[in-house]
Each structure stands twice: as structure tokens, then as C-alpha cells.
Amino acid sequence: MEESSQLKRAMIDSWAGAIAGGISRTVTSPLDVIKIRFQVQLEPTSTWAVLRKDLAAAAAASSKYTGMFQATKDILREEGVQGFWRGNVPALLMVMPYTAIQFTVLHKFKTFASGSSKTENHVNLSPYLSYISGALAGCAATVGSYPFDLLRTILASQGEPKVYPNMRSALLDIIHTRGFQGLYSGLSPTLVEIIPYAGLQFGTYDTFKRWLMDWNRRYSYSNTATADNLSSFQLFLCGLAAGTCAKLVCHPLDVVKKRFQIEGLQRHPRYGARVEHRAYRNMFDAMQRIMRLEGWAGLYKGIIPSTVKAAPAGAVTFVAYELTSDWLESTFS
């Protein structure tokens, strides 16, 4: 009976995570495309050229994208509305197994740590365990879905004319250029990034949930059971805060990951210089080179669309997961 209950719980977590991830990725795709275009652009943007006056003239002359609104107008004019959802198919193929694995592993770890499979008992876990369980869940999900993340970056980073007309052509070129191991290019900085990112995201989410429950008990509800049931808006706020905190801390590693993902691959000249094959020896060398050639600002390229995206993405993911999970539980109970 216990095994059957655990299997059902795992299925609910998987499906709820997959649906939540798919909804969140589709809703925030335009911001993600803009973020990726900035991250893979070696030339400086106007935002950061102000901070590095020695590059201001070069930025104006050679940068394809020089600001979030300018990038939005350019993509809309050159590629149409569909340009904002470029690479969304591999993104969905990546994010659905990613979030399914993530939430399943997360729930398993919390069940092990708390001794109960009931979600309501997990809120009382130590904040440290919430951070650790989030980090482990993020690592497992990353390894399981990484090739789709790679394809997403490659397709989203290209504009018009397309270098790769579809996912298949990109996949074949990666294997031809780098071999099968090329499908995991950039995995190291991704895992280094995902441990603090997922840990911060889930840890701060649980922390904010506890704070709001305490707030409800103190100011809104006298009934403890009612106070512990947060509203959709409160869950949205928790997800918003969690996603923003995690992204601000981990963005430089995301930039390094994107550079590894596209190095050595074809890039149309109108979008600037390409990252040459084996341009970076390792993650630390990549960070040093980016800082030397592009300044500290280079590690924060795309931070504005990234932060704007991270907040609603985190909020939508958590709200969709909680609501879908509750619906599936009530349906199959």
C-alpha cells in the first residue's frame, strides 16, 4: 500500500512539474530569446559601454543588439512574432523532463528527510535541507535534459537568415563538429551554476512560504490550517522572489555556459563575431577571458531580460506546479 502511494505521488510530481515547466517556458520565451542573443554576443551592448567608455565607439559601430527594446524591435522587424519563440520546441523537450525530474527528486529527498510523503509536512523542514534538496534535484534534472538545452540555445541565438533551419540540422552539425560529447558542451559550468541556483530558488521559495504562513497566522487568520494554505497570489509572490534572488546570484555562470554551448558553431556575420572552437580551455579560463576582453559587464550580459524573465518564470512555475499537483491529487485520490 505504501509503495503504491509513493508511486502515485511520484507520478503526480512528474506530471505537475512537466506541465508547470512547459507553461512557464512558453510564456517567458520572448524574454529568454532576447537574453540568449545578448549572452552570445561578443561585442558590448550600449548599456555596459557606458560603464566602459573605452568601448563606447566600438559598441555603437559593431554591436547587433544595443539594448532590450532595440533588440525587441529588431527581432520583430527581421523575424516576425515567431522569432520570439525560436527554439521553443527543444526548450519544451528540455524543460518538461527537466521540471518533471526536478520536482520528483525534490519530493523524494524531502520525503526522506521529513519521514513523510505528505507535502504539508515538508514545509517544516530545515531551510538548509530545502537548499540541499533543491540543489540535488537541479543537478539530476540538468544531466537528464541537457542536450535539449544546448539545442535550444543554438536555435534561439540565430536570427535571419537561419544557419540551422531546424533542430535536426543543428544536432547533426554538433555531432559532426564536436562528436557526441559535444551534446554536453558547457555541462560543467551548468552544474556549478545549478547547485546554487536550484538551491537558492527552492530554499528561498520555502523560506518565503514560511514567512507568509507566519504572516497569515499573525494578521489574517486565527485558524492554523487556513493560514497554512497560501493563496495563488501569495504563491506567485514566493516564486517571484525566489526566481529573482537565484538569477541575480548565478547569472555569470549562465553566460559562461552559453559561450561553451555555441563555441565553434556557425554564426551569420550580421550577428557579430562567433566564439571560435576551443576558445576557452575550461570554465575558469572562460571567465577570465570574458572579464579581460569584455570587462565585468561581459559576465552580466543579458541580466536585464534575464531578471525580468526569472521573476515571472519562477512565479508561473511554482503556481502552476502547486495548482496542478493539487488538481491531480484530488482527481486520483
Secondary structure, 3 states (H helix, E strand, C coil): CHHHHHHHHHHHHHHHHHHHHHHHHHHHHHHHHHHHHHHHCCCCCHHHHCCCHHHHHHHHHHCCCCCHHHHHHHHHHHHCHHHHHCCHHHHHHHHHHHHHHHHHHHHHHHHHHHCCCCHHHHHHCCHHHHHHHHHHHHHHHHHHHHHHHHHHHHHHHCCCCCCCCCHHHHHHHHHHHHCHHHHHCCHHHHHHHHHHHHHHHHHHHHHHHHHHHHHHHHHHCCCHHHHHCCCHHHHHHHHHHHHHHHHHHHHHHHHHHHHHHHCCCCCCHHHCCCCCCCCCCCHHHHHHHHHHHHCHHHHHCCHHHHHHHHHHHHHHHHHHHHHHHHHHHHHHC
